[in-house]
Amino acid sequence: MTRISDETRRKAVRAHIQDGRTIASLVSEYGISRATVSNWVRSYREECQNNDEEKSQLEMMEELRRLRREKAELEKENSFLKKAAAFFAKGIDSWNIVSLMSISRSSD
């Protein structure tokens, strides 16, 4: 069995907690078992309970993950609103042209 470096462990745990990577994706990337990755994550969370510096790091990683999800959601909403505005702007322009034509015809 190959020894996995501490740096690789930290990368995998960070990818899961901070970036939201699934354990399955980490298993296939690093070629290790699901139980191993789960143990690393659990062990890190337990370590954070006793170490204030690590706990602060964990909280920052979780906050970054939450903010990234929130940003993605806001970008989707913004995109939808842009499309809706464009749709309604087309409808208003068409309505204005039709009403201008009918006003000009009625004045003739």
C-alpha positions as CSV (number, residue, x, y, z in Angstrom):
1,M,0.0,0.0,0.0
2,T,1.4,3.4,-0.9
3,R,1.8,6.1,1.7
4,I,-0.2,9.2,0.9
5,S,1.6,12.5,1.8
6,D,0.1,14.9,4.4
7,E,-0.1,17.5,1.7
8,T,-2.3,15.3,-0.4
9,R,-4.5,14.6,2.6
10,R,-4.9,18.3,3.2
11,K,-5.7,19.0,-0.5
12,A,-8.3,16.3,-0.5
13,V,-10.0,17.5,2.7
14,R,-9.8,21.1,1.5
15,A,-11.3,20.1,-1.8
16,H,-14.2,18.4,0.0
17,I,-14.9,21.1,2.6
18,Q,-14.1,24.3,0.8
19,D,-14.8,23.5,-2.8
20,G,-17.7,21.1,-2.3
21,R,-16.1,18.2,-4.2
22,T,-17.8,14.9,-3.6
23,I,-16.0,12.1,-1.9
24,A,-16.6,10.0,-5.0
25,S,-14.7,12.5,-7.2
26,L,-11.8,12.6,-4.7
27,V,-11.7,8.8,-4.7
28,S,-11.4,8.6,-8.4
29,E,-8.9,11.5,-8.6
30,Y,-6.5,10.2,-5.9
31,G,-7.1,6.5,-6.4
32,I,-7.9,5.8,-2.7
33,S,-10.9,4.3,-1.0
34,R,-14.0,6.1,0.0
35,A,-13.5,5.1,3.6
36,T,-10.0,6.7,3.6
37,V,-11.3,10.1,2.4
38,S,-14.2,10.0,4.8
39,N,-11.8,9.2,7.7
40,W,-9.6,12.1,6.7
41,V,-12.5,14.5,6.7
42,R,-13.9,13.2,9.9
43,S,-10.4,13.3,11.6
44,Y,-9.9,16.9,10.4
45,R,-13.3,18.0,11.8
46,E,-12.5,16.4,15.1
47,E,-9.1,18.1,15.2
48,C,-10.8,21.4,14.6
49,Q,-12.7,20.9,17.9
50,N,-9.5,21.0,19.9
51,N,-7.4,23.5,17.9
52,D,-8.7,27.0,17.6
53,E,-6.5,27.8,14.6
54,E,-7.7,24.8,12.7
55,K,-11.3,25.6,13.8
56,S,-10.9,29.1,12.4
57,Q,-9.5,27.6,9.1
58,L,-12.5,25.2,8.9
59,E,-15.0,28.0,9.4
60,M,-13.3,30.1,6.7
61,M,-13.4,27.2,4.3
62,E,-17.1,26.5,5.0
63,E,-17.9,30.2,4.6
64,L,-16.1,30.4,1.3
65,R,-18.0,27.4,0.1
66,R,-21.3,29.0,1.2
67,L,-20.4,32.3,-0.5
68,R,-19.5,30.5,-3.7
69,R,-22.9,28.7,-3.8
70,E,-24.7,32.0,-3.0
71,K,-22.8,33.8,-5.8
72,A,-23.7,31.0,-8.3
73,E,-27.3,31.3,-7.3
74,L,-27.3,35.1,-7.7
75,E,-25.6,34.8,-11.1
76,K,-28.4,32.4,-12.2
77,E,-31.1,34.9,-10.9
78,N,-29.3,37.8,-12.6
79,S,-29.2,35.9,-15.9
80,F,-32.9,35.1,-15.6
81,L,-33.8,38.7,-14.9
82,K,-31.8,39.9,-17.9
83,K,-33.6,37.5,-20.2
84,A,-37.0,38.6,-18.7
85,A,-36.2,42.2,-19.1
86,A,-35.2,41.7,-22.7
87,F,-38.4,39.7,-23.3
88,F,-40.6,42.4,-21.8
89,A,-38.6,45.2,-23.6
90,K,-39.4,43.5,-26.9
91,G,-43.1,43.3,-26.0
92,I,-43.2,47.0,-25.0
93,D,-41.5,48.1,-28.2
94,S,-43.9,46.1,-30.3
95,W,-46.9,47.5,-28.3
96,N,-45.6,51.1,-28.8
97,I,-45.2,50.7,-32.5
98,V,-48.7,49.3,-32.9
99,S,-50.2,52.1,-30.7
100,L,-48.3,54.8,-32.6
101,M,-49.6,53.3,-35.9
102,S,-53.2,53.3,-34.7
103,I,-52.9,56.9,-33.4
104,S,-51.5,58.1,-36.7
105,R,-54.2,56.3,-38.6
106,S,-57.0,57.7,-36.5
107,S,-55.7,61.3,-37.0
108,D,-55.8,60.9,-40.9
